[in-house]
Amino acid sequence: MKTKLLFTLILAVGLLTACSEMNPHPMDMSLAVQNATSKADHEALAQHYEEVAKEMQLKVDEHKKLLSQYRSTGYRYGRMPDDFVEYFIDHCQRLINVYEKAVEENMSMANLHRQM
């Protein structure tokens, strides 16, 4: 009985740890934007937005590689219907579009804070 309880507890903690965000947001952005008064505050916000844009650009690059693989080697997925391969291609393209928009928005915010 104790062994089952211990196993369940360890499993629950493991699942909660796996589901938690590994890179928590370093600051409350709405509060940071509202309290930004000095040039240093705006520079810190600009750097933050640029870092986020770089992370998003890495995701764009990663999904472009996946998209290229799906397009060039779709036949390698065996008996998978073409609809599934097309789904993967569409999914990657949508993610690329979303991440590219995020890069643009974050760079725009960085530029705005640099001008303040």
C-alpha positions as CSV (number, residue, x, y, z in Angstrom):
1,M,0.0,0.0,0.0
2,K,2.8,2.4,0.9
3,T,4.7,1.5,-2.2
4,K,1.7,2.3,-4.4
5,L,1.1,5.6,-2.6
6,L,4.8,6.5,-3.0
7,F,4.8,5.6,-6.6
8,T,1.7,7.6,-7.3
9,L,3.2,10.6,-5.5
10,I,6.4,10.4,-7.5
11,L,4.5,10.0,-10.7
12,A,2.3,13.0,-9.9
13,V,5.3,15.2,-9.0
14,G,7.0,14.1,-12.2
15,L,4.0,14.9,-14.3
16,L,3.6,18.3,-12.7
17,T,7.3,19.1,-13.2
18,A,7.2,18.0,-16.9
19,C,4.1,20.2,-17.5
20,S,5.6,23.3,-15.8
21,E,7.2,26.0,-17.9
22,M,10.9,25.6,-17.9
23,N,11.6,29.2,-18.9
24,P,9.2,31.3,-16.8
25,H,8.6,34.8,-17.8
26,P,11.3,36.9,-16.1
27,M,9.0,39.9,-15.5
28,D,5.4,41.0,-15.5
29,M,5.3,42.9,-18.8
30,S,2.2,44.9,-18.2
31,L,3.7,46.2,-14.9
32,A,7.1,46.8,-16.4
33,V,5.6,48.8,-19.3
34,Q,3.5,50.9,-17.0
35,N,6.4,51.6,-14.6
36,A,9.0,52.4,-17.3
37,T,10.0,56.0,-16.9
38,S,13.7,56.2,-17.5
39,K,15.8,55.6,-20.5
40,A,17.3,52.5,-18.8
41,D,13.8,51.1,-18.2
42,H,12.9,51.4,-21.9
43,E,16.2,50.0,-22.9
44,A,15.7,47.0,-20.7
45,L,12.2,46.5,-22.2
46,A,13.7,46.8,-25.7
47,Q,16.3,44.2,-25.0
48,H,13.7,41.9,-23.6
49,Y,11.6,42.2,-26.8
50,E,14.6,41.6,-28.9
51,E,15.5,38.4,-27.0
52,V,11.9,37.2,-27.4
53,A,12.1,38.0,-31.1
54,K,15.4,36.0,-31.4
55,E,13.7,33.0,-29.7
56,M,10.8,33.2,-32.1
57,Q,13.1,33.4,-35.1
58,L,14.8,30.2,-33.9
59,K,11.3,28.6,-34.0
60,V,10.7,29.9,-37.5
61,D,14.0,28.4,-38.7
62,E,13.2,25.1,-37.0
63,H,9.8,24.9,-38.6
64,K,11.1,25.9,-42.0
65,K,13.5,22.9,-41.8
66,L,10.6,20.6,-40.8
67,L,8.5,22.0,-43.7
68,S,11.4,21.4,-46.1
69,Q,11.6,17.8,-44.9
70,Y,7.9,17.1,-45.2
71,R,7.9,18.5,-48.7
72,S,11.0,16.7,-49.9
73,T,10.6,13.4,-48.2
74,G,6.9,13.0,-47.7
75,Y,7.1,9.6,-49.3
76,R,9.2,8.3,-46.4
77,Y,6.2,8.3,-44.1
78,G,5.1,4.9,-45.4
79,R,1.4,4.2,-45.8
80,M,0.4,7.4,-44.3
81,P,-2.3,9.0,-46.5
82,D,-1.3,12.1,-48.4
83,D,-3.8,14.1,-46.4
84,F,-1.7,13.6,-43.3
85,V,1.4,14.8,-45.0
86,E,-0.5,17.8,-46.3
87,Y,-1.8,18.4,-42.8
88,F,1.8,18.5,-41.4
89,I,2.9,20.8,-44.2
90,D,-0.1,23.2,-43.5
91,H,0.5,23.0,-39.8
92,C,4.2,23.9,-40.2
93,Q,3.3,26.8,-42.5
94,R,0.8,28.2,-40.0
95,L,3.3,28.0,-37.2
96,I,5.9,29.7,-39.4
97,N,3.4,32.5,-40.1
98,V,2.5,32.9,-36.4
99,Y,6.2,33.0,-35.3
100,E,7.2,35.4,-38.1
101,K,4.4,37.7,-37.0
102,A,5.6,37.4,-33.4
103,V,9.1,38.4,-34.5
104,E,7.8,41.4,-36.3
105,E,5.7,42.5,-33.3
106,N,8.5,42.1,-30.8
107,M,11.0,43.9,-33.0
108,S,8.4,46.7,-33.4
109,M,8.0,46.9,-29.6
110,A,11.7,47.0,-29.2
111,N,12.1,49.8,-31.7
112,L,9.3,51.8,-30.0
113,H,10.9,51.5,-26.6
114,R,14.2,52.5,-28.0
115,Q,12.6,55.7,-29.4
116,M,11.1,56.6,-26.0
